[in-house]
Amino acid sequence: MNIVKNMEAVLIAAVALTFVTAMASAEAPRARSAAPTSPAAAAKADTDMTTIVVTGKRLSAAEKAKQAA
């Protein structure tokens, strides 16, 4: 019967224990590698980037009104 009366305290203790356990087992952030310093490395990095081109026609005011209705 006592546990029903103190359910809020039990819940808060469980959440606090979960938080502490998660923080204790968390991995430390790794150091990031330095950015490329040579211009050739920077140019190579730019060529590997994927470019997406989206094409389409714009709707006229009449078409927008028709779709809105």
PDB file as gemmi writes it, atoms N, CA and C in Angstrom:
CRYST1    1.000    1.000    1.000  90.00  90.00  90.00 P 1                      
ATOM      1  N   MET A   1       0.820  -1.190   0.000  1.00  0.00           N  
ATOM      2  CA  MET A   1       0.000   0.000   0.000  1.00  0.00           C  
ATOM      3  C   MET A   1       0.865   1.256   0.000  1.00  0.00           C  
ATOM      4  N   ASN A   2       2.027   1.200   0.656  1.00  0.00           N  
ATOM      5  CA  ASN A   2       2.906   2.361   0.702  1.00  0.00           C  
ATOM      6  C   ASN A   2       3.440   2.726  -0.673  1.00  0.00           C  
ATOM      7  N   ILE A   3       3.684   1.721  -1.525  1.00  0.00           N  
ATOM      8  CA  ILE A   3       4.256   2.010  -2.842  1.00  0.00           C  
ATOM      9  C   ILE A   3       3.266   2.795  -3.698  1.00  0.00           C  
ATOM     10  N   VAL A   4       1.982   2.571  -3.506  1.00  0.00           N  
ATOM     11  CA  VAL A   4       0.978   3.320  -4.254  1.00  0.00           C  
ATOM     12  C   VAL A   4       0.988   4.780  -3.825  1.00  0.00           C  
ATOM     13  N   LYS A   5       1.177   5.030  -2.560  1.00  0.00           N  
ATOM     14  CA  LYS A   5       1.202   6.405  -2.041  1.00  0.00           C  
ATOM     15  C   LYS A   5       2.444   7.151  -2.526  1.00  0.00           C  
ATOM     16  N   ASN A   6       3.536   6.435  -2.726  1.00  0.00           N  
ATOM     17  CA  ASN A   6       4.800   7.076  -3.096  1.00  0.00           C  
ATOM     18  C   ASN A   6       5.185   6.795  -4.552  1.00  0.00           C  
ATOM     19  N   MET A   7       4.214   6.589  -5.419  1.00  0.00           N  
ATOM     20  CA  MET A   7       4.490   6.227  -6.814  1.00  0.00           C  
ATOM     21  C   MET A   7       5.257   7.338  -7.534  1.00  0.00           C  
ATOM     22  N   GLU A   8       4.963   8.592  -7.221  1.00  0.00           N  
ATOM     23  CA  GLU A   8       5.678   9.694  -7.873  1.00  0.00           C  
ATOM     24  C   GLU A   8       7.163   9.660  -7.525  1.00  0.00           C  
ATOM     25  N   ALA A   9       7.487   9.415  -6.288  1.00  0.00           N  
ATOM     26  CA  ALA A   9       8.884   9.342  -5.866  1.00  0.00           C  
ATOM     27  C   ALA A   9       9.587   8.154  -6.518  1.00  0.00           C  
ATOM     28  N   VAL A  10       8.887   7.040  -6.662  1.00  0.00           N  
ATOM     29  CA  VAL A  10       9.468   5.865  -7.308  1.00  0.00           C  
ATOM     30  C   VAL A  10       9.743   6.163  -8.775  1.00  0.00           C  
ATOM     31  N   LEU A  11       8.808   6.830  -9.428  1.00  0.00           N  
ATOM     32  CA  LEU A  11       8.983   7.175 -10.838  1.00  0.00           C  
ATOM     33  C   LEU A  11      10.162   8.136 -11.023  1.00  0.00           C  
ATOM     34  N   ILE A  12      10.256   9.152 -10.210  1.00  0.00           N  
ATOM     35  CA  ILE A  12      11.359  10.118 -10.311  1.00  0.00           C  
ATOM     36  C   ILE A  12      12.695   9.422 -10.051  1.00  0.00           C  
ATOM     37  N   ALA A  13      12.732   8.529  -9.088  1.00  0.00           N  
ATOM     38  CA  ALA A  13      13.972   7.800  -8.808  1.00  0.00           C  
ATOM     39  C   ALA A  13      14.361   6.911  -9.984  1.00  0.00           C  
ATOM     40  N   ALA A  14      13.375   6.280 -10.632  1.00  0.00           N  
ATOM     41  CA  ALA A  14      13.667   5.425 -11.783  1.00  0.00           C  
ATOM     42  C   ALA A  14      14.188   6.244 -12.953  1.00  0.00           C  
ATOM     43  N   VAL A  15      13.600   7.403 -13.193  1.00  0.00           N  
ATOM     44  CA  VAL A  15      14.065   8.273 -14.282  1.00  0.00           C  
ATOM     45  C   VAL A  15      15.468   8.778 -13.985  1.00  0.00           C  
ATOM     46  N   ALA A  16      15.728   9.170 -12.752  1.00  0.00           N  
ATOM     47  CA  ALA A  16      17.055   9.658 -12.380  1.00  0.00           C  
ATOM     48  C   ALA A  16      18.098   8.555 -12.529  1.00  0.00           C  
ATOM     49  N   LEU A  17      17.759   7.358 -12.130  1.00  0.00           N  
ATOM     50  CA  LEU A  17      18.689   6.236 -12.261  1.00  0.00           C  
ATOM     51  C   LEU A  17      18.972   5.926 -13.722  1.00  0.00           C  
ATOM     52  N   THR A  18      17.942   5.993 -14.560  1.00  0.00           N  
ATOM     53  CA  THR A  18      18.124   5.772 -15.994  1.00  0.00           C  
ATOM     54  C   THR A  18      19.034   6.827 -16.596  1.00  0.00           C  
ATOM     55  N   PHE A  19      18.825   8.082 -16.227  1.00  0.00           N  
ATOM     56  CA  PHE A  19      19.650   9.180 -16.736  1.00  0.00           C  
ATOM     57  C   PHE A  19      21.109   9.019 -16.315  1.00  0.00           C  
ATOM     58  N   VAL A  20      21.339   8.721 -15.068  1.00  0.00           N  
ATOM     59  CA  VAL A  20      22.707   8.557 -14.561  1.00  0.00           C  
ATOM     60  C   VAL A  20      23.390   7.372 -15.250  1.00  0.00           C  
ATOM     61  N   THR A  21      22.671   6.293 -15.436  1.00  0.00           N  
ATOM     62  CA  THR A  21      23.241   5.124 -16.107  1.00  0.00           C  
ATOM     63  C   THR A  21      23.584   5.430 -17.560  1.00  0.00           C  
ATOM     64  N   ALA A  22      22.708   6.176 -18.240  1.00  0.00           N  
ATOM     65  CA  ALA A  22      22.972   6.533 -19.633  1.00  0.00           C  
ATOM     66  C   ALA A  22      24.190   7.443 -19.746  1.00  0.00           C  
ATOM     67  N   MET A  23      24.320   8.378 -18.837  1.00  0.00           N  
ATOM     68  CA  MET A  23      25.475   9.279 -18.881  1.00  0.00           C  
ATOM     69  C   MET A  23      26.766   8.542 -18.532  1.00  0.00           C  
ATOM     70  N   ALA A  24      26.705   7.610 -17.623  1.00  0.00           N  
ATOM     71  CA  ALA A  24      27.907   6.887 -17.218  1.00  0.00           C  
ATOM     72  C   ALA A  24      28.397   5.955 -18.327  1.00  0.00           C  
ATOM     73  N   SER A  25      27.478   5.440 -19.134  1.00  0.00           N  
ATOM     74  CA  SER A  25      27.892   4.509 -20.177  1.00  0.00           C  
ATOM     75  C   SER A  25      28.063   5.188 -21.532  1.00  0.00           C  
ATOM     76  N   ALA A  26      27.874   6.501 -21.609  1.00  0.00           N  
ATOM     77  CA  ALA A  26      28.006   7.205 -22.879  1.00  0.00           C  
ATOM     78  C   ALA A  26      29.468   7.259 -23.301  1.00  0.00           C  
ATOM     79  N   GLU A  27      29.660   7.228 -24.612  1.00  0.00           N  
ATOM     80  CA  GLU A  27      31.008   7.261 -25.161  1.00  0.00           C  
ATOM     81  C   GLU A  27      31.466   8.708 -25.312  1.00  0.00           C  
ATOM     82  N   ALA A  28      32.749   8.954 -25.056  1.00  0.00           N  
ATOM     83  CA  ALA A  28      33.290  10.298 -25.210  1.00  0.00           C  
ATOM     84  C   ALA A  28      33.334  10.660 -26.696  1.00  0.00           C  
ATOM     85  N   PRO A  29      33.069  11.926 -27.042  1.00  0.00           N  
ATOM     86  CA  PRO A  29      33.116  12.312 -28.457  1.00  0.00           C  
ATOM     87  C   PRO A  29      34.535  12.178 -29.010  1.00  0.00           C  
ATOM     88  N   ARG A  30      34.611  11.726 -30.265  1.00  0.00           N  
ATOM     89  CA  ARG A  30      35.923  11.538 -30.895  1.00  0.00           C  
ATOM     90  C   ARG A  30      36.381  12.845 -31.528  1.00  0.00           C  
ATOM     91  N   ALA A  31      37.694  12.998 -31.615  1.00  0.00           N  
ATOM     92  CA  ALA A  31      38.263  14.190 -32.232  1.00  0.00           C  
ATOM     93  C   ALA A  31      37.995  14.154 -33.728  1.00  0.00           C  
ATOM     94  N   ARG A  32      37.631  15.284 -34.294  1.00  0.00           N  
ATOM     95  CA  ARG A  32      37.379  15.361 -35.737  1.00  0.00           C  
ATOM     96  C   ARG A  32      38.694  15.533 -36.470  1.00  0.00           C  
ATOM     97  N   SER A  33      38.747  14.979 -37.671  1.00  0.00           N  
ATOM     98  CA  SER A  33      39.962  15.127 -38.450  1.00  0.00           C  
ATOM     99  C   SER A  33      40.054  16.551 -38.982  1.00  0.00           C  
ATOM    100  N   ALA A  34      41.261  17.011 -39.199  1.00  0.00           N  
ATOM    101  CA  ALA A  34      41.485  18.371 -39.682  1.00  0.00           C  
ATOM    102  C   ALA A  34      41.012  18.493 -41.132  1.00  0.00           C  
ATOM    103  N   ALA A  35      40.608  19.684 -41.516  1.00  0.00           N  
ATOM    104  CA  ALA A  35      40.177  19.944 -42.888  1.00  0.00           C  
ATOM    105  C   ALA A  35      41.381  19.840 -43.822  1.00  0.00           C  
ATOM    106  N   PRO A  36      41.149  19.484 -45.095  1.00  0.00           N  
ATOM    107  CA  PRO A  36      42.275  19.393 -46.033  1.00  0.00           C  
ATOM    108  C   PRO A  36      42.961  20.747 -46.184  1.00  0.00           C  
ATOM    109  N   THR A  37      44.289  20.711 -46.130  1.00  0.00           N  
ATOM    110  CA  THR A  37      45.037  21.960 -46.180  1.00  0.00           C  
ATOM    111  C   THR A  37      45.525  22.289 -47.579  1.00  0.00           C  
ATOM    112  N   SER A  38      45.710  21.282 -48.417  1.00  0.00           N  
ATOM    113  CA  SER A  38      46.219  21.563 -49.753  1.00  0.00           C  
ATOM    114  C   SER A  38      45.065  21.879 -50.699  1.00  0.00           C  
ATOM    115  N   PRO A  39      45.286  22.766 -51.674  1.00  0.00           N  
ATOM    116  CA  PRO A  39      44.228  23.095 -52.631  1.00  0.00           C  
ATOM    117  C   PRO A  39      43.794  21.889 -53.458  1.00  0.00           C  
ATOM    118  N   ALA A  40      44.710  20.962 -53.740  1.00  0.00           N  
ATOM    119  CA  ALA A  40      44.355  19.779 -54.513  1.00  0.00           C  
ATOM    120  C   ALA A  40      43.368  18.908 -53.742  1.00  0.00           C  
ATOM    121  N   ALA A  41      43.564  18.777 -52.455  1.00  0.00           N  
ATOM    122  CA  ALA A  41      42.654  17.979 -51.632  1.00  0.00           C  
ATOM    123  C   ALA A  41      41.286  18.650 -51.548  1.00  0.00           C  
ATOM    124  N   ALA A  42      41.278  19.979 -51.477  1.00  0.00           N  
ATOM    125  CA  ALA A  42      40.009  20.704 -51.432  1.00  0.00           C  
ATOM    126  C   ALA A  42      39.265  20.564 -52.758  1.00  0.00           C  
ATOM    127  N   ALA A  43      39.985  20.598 -53.874  1.00  0.00           N  
ATOM    128  CA  ALA A  43      39.351  20.451 -55.181  1.00  0.00           C  
ATOM    129  C   ALA A  43      38.785  19.052 -55.339  1.00  0.00           C  
ATOM    130  N   LYS A  44      39.480  18.034 -54.844  1.00  0.00           N  
ATOM    131  CA  LYS A  44      38.983  16.663 -54.926  1.00  0.00           C  
ATOM    132  C   LYS A  44      37.731  16.506 -54.086  1.00  0.00           C  
ATOM    133  N   ALA A  45      37.688  17.138 -52.952  1.00  0.00           N  
ATOM    134  CA  ALA A  45      36.511  17.045 -52.093  1.00  0.00           C  
ATOM    135  C   ALA A  45      35.299  17.647 -52.800  1.00  0.00           C  
ATOM    136  N   ASP A  46      35.492  18.707 -53.576  1.00  0.00           N  
ATOM    137  CA  ASP A  46      34.381  19.338 -54.280  1.00  0.00           C  
ATOM    138  C   ASP A  46      33.856  18.459 -55.410  1.00  0.00           C  
ATOM    139  N   THR A  47      34.705  17.676 -56.046  1.00  0.00           N  
ATOM    140  CA  THR A  47      34.254  16.856 -57.166  1.00  0.00           C  
ATOM    141  C   THR A  47      33.468  15.641 -56.698  1.00  0.00           C  
ATOM    142  N   ASP A  48      33.649  15.227 -55.472  1.00  0.00           N  
ATOM    143  CA  ASP A  48      32.927  14.071 -54.953  1.00  0.00           C  
ATOM    144  C   ASP A  48      31.512  14.421 -54.508  1.00  0.00           C  
ATOM    145  N   MET A  49      31.177  15.712 -54.460  1.00  0.00           N  
ATOM    146  CA  MET A  49      29.879  16.123 -53.969  1.00  0.00           C  
ATOM    147  C   MET A  49      28.788  15.835 -55.005  1.00  0.00           C  
ATOM    148  N   THR A  50      27.701  15.251 -54.569  1.00  0.00           N  
ATOM    149  CA  THR A  50      26.584  14.958 -55.448  1.00  0.00           C  
ATOM    150  C   THR A  50      25.732  16.206 -55.625  1.00  0.00           C  
ATOM    151  N   THR A  51      25.360  16.494 -56.860  1.00  0.00           N  
ATOM    152  CA  THR A  51      24.514  17.639 -57.155  1.00  0.00           C  
ATOM    153  C   THR A  51      23.188  17.139 -57.691  1.00  0.00           C  
ATOM    154  N   ILE A  52      22.111  17.636 -57.117  1.00  0.00           N  
ATOM    155  CA  ILE A  52      20.771  17.257 -57.552  1.00  0.00           C  
ATOM    156  C   ILE A  52      20.116  18.481 -58.164  1.00  0.00           C  
ATOM    157  N   VAL A  53      19.601  18.323 -59.384  1.00  0.00           N  
ATOM    158  CA  VAL A  53      18.938  19.419 -60.075  1.00  0.00           C  
ATOM    159  C   VAL A  53      17.459  19.066 -60.203  1.00  0.00           C  
ATOM    160  N   VAL A  54      16.610  19.949 -59.711  1.00  0.00           N  
ATOM    161  CA  VAL A  54      15.171  19.737 -59.780  1.00  0.00           C  
ATOM    162  C   VAL A  54      14.607  20.718 -60.791  1.00  0.00           C  
ATOM    163  N   THR A  55      13.888  20.199 -61.776  1.00  0.00           N  
ATOM    164  CA  THR A  55      13.301  21.073 -62.785  1.00  0.00           C  
ATOM    165  C   THR A  55      11.794  20.899 -62.783  1.00  0.00           C  
ATOM    166  N   GLY A  56      11.114  21.937 -63.160  1.00  0.00           N  
ATOM    167  CA  GLY A  56       9.654  21.883 -63.231  1.00  0.00           C  
ATOM    168  C   GLY A  56       9.117  23.228 -63.664  1.00  0.00           C  
ATOM    169  N   LYS A  57       7.853  23.240 -64.024  1.00  0.00           N  
ATOM    170  CA  LYS A  57       7.270  24.506 -64.468  1.00  0.00           C  
ATOM    171  C   LYS A  57       6.543  25.153 -63.298  1.00  0.00           C  
ATOM    172  N   ARG A  58       6.457  26.449 -63.348  1.00  0.00           N  
ATOM    173  CA  ARG A  58       5.720  27.188 -62.322  1.00  0.00           C  
ATOM    174  C   ARG A  58       4.245  27.181 -62.673  1.00  0.00           C  
ATOM    175  N   LEU A  59       3.425  27.143 -61.644  1.00  0.00           N  
ATOM    176  CA  LEU A  59       1.989  27.172 -61.862  1.00  0.00           C  
ATOM    177  C   LEU A  59       1.517  28.609 -62.087  1.00  0.00           C  
ATOM    178  N   SER A  60       0.569  28.763 -62.963  1.00  0.00           N  
ATOM    179  CA  SER A  60      -0.022  30.085 -63.175  1.00  0.00           C  
ATOM    180  C   SER A  60      -1.001  30.358 -62.025  1.00  0.00           C  
ATOM    181  N   ALA A  61      -1.474  31.577 -61.942  1.00  0.00           N  
ATOM    182  CA  ALA A  61      -2.413  31.953 -60.881  1.00  0.00           C  
ATOM    183  C   ALA A  61      -3.695  31.139 -61.002  1.00  0.00           C  
ATOM    184  N   ALA A  62      -4.141  30.878 -62.229  1.00  0.00           N  
ATOM    185  CA  ALA A  62      -5.359  30.098 -62.436  1.00  0.00           C  
ATOM    186  C   ALA A  62      -5.181  28.658 -61.964  1.00  0.00           C  
ATOM    187  N   GLU A  63      -4.006  28.069 -62.218  1.00  0.00           N  
ATOM    188  CA  GLU A  63      -3.752  26.705 -61.787  1.00  0.00           C  
ATOM    189  C   GLU A  63      -3.649  26.614 -60.263  1.00  0.00           C  
ATOM    190  N   LYS A  64      -3.047  27.624 -59.642  1.00  0.00           N  
ATOM    191  CA  LYS A  64      -2.960  27.647 -58.173  1.00  0.00           C  
ATOM    192  C   LYS A  64      -4.345  27.738 -57.560  1.00  0.00           C  
ATOM    193  N   ALA A  65      -5.206  28.599 -58.145  1.00  0.00           N  
ATOM    194  CA  ALA A  65      -6.556  28.755 -57.624  1.00  0.00           C  
ATOM    195  C   ALA A  65      -7.346  27.469 -57.800  1.00  0.00           C  
ATOM    196  N   LYS A  66      -7.122  26.785 -58.922  1.00  0.00           N  
ATOM    197  CA  LYS A  66      -7.840  25.535 -59.185  1.00  0.00           C  
ATOM    198  C   LYS A  66      -7.442  24.460 -58.181  1.00  0.00           C  
ATOM    199  N   GLN A  67      -6.152  24.395 -57.831  1.00  0.00           N  
ATOM    200  CA  GLN A  67      -5.685  23.402 -56.873  1.00  0.00           C  
ATOM    201  C   GLN A  67      -6.126  23.727 -55.455  1.00  0.00           C  
ATOM    202  N   ALA A  68      -6.244  25.013 -55.137  1.00  0.00           N  
ATOM    203  CA  ALA A  68      -6.632  25.418 -53.793  1.00  0.00           C  
ATOM    204  C   ALA A  68      -8.101  25.103 -53.529  1.00  0.00           C  
ATOM    205  N   ALA A  69      -8.898  25.084 -54.571  1.00  0.00           N  
ATOM    206  CA  ALA A  69     -10.343  24.853 -54.381  1.00  0.00           C  
ATOM    207  C   ALA A  69     -10.691  23.410 -54.214  1.00  0.00           C  
TER     208      ALA A  69                                                      
END                                                                             
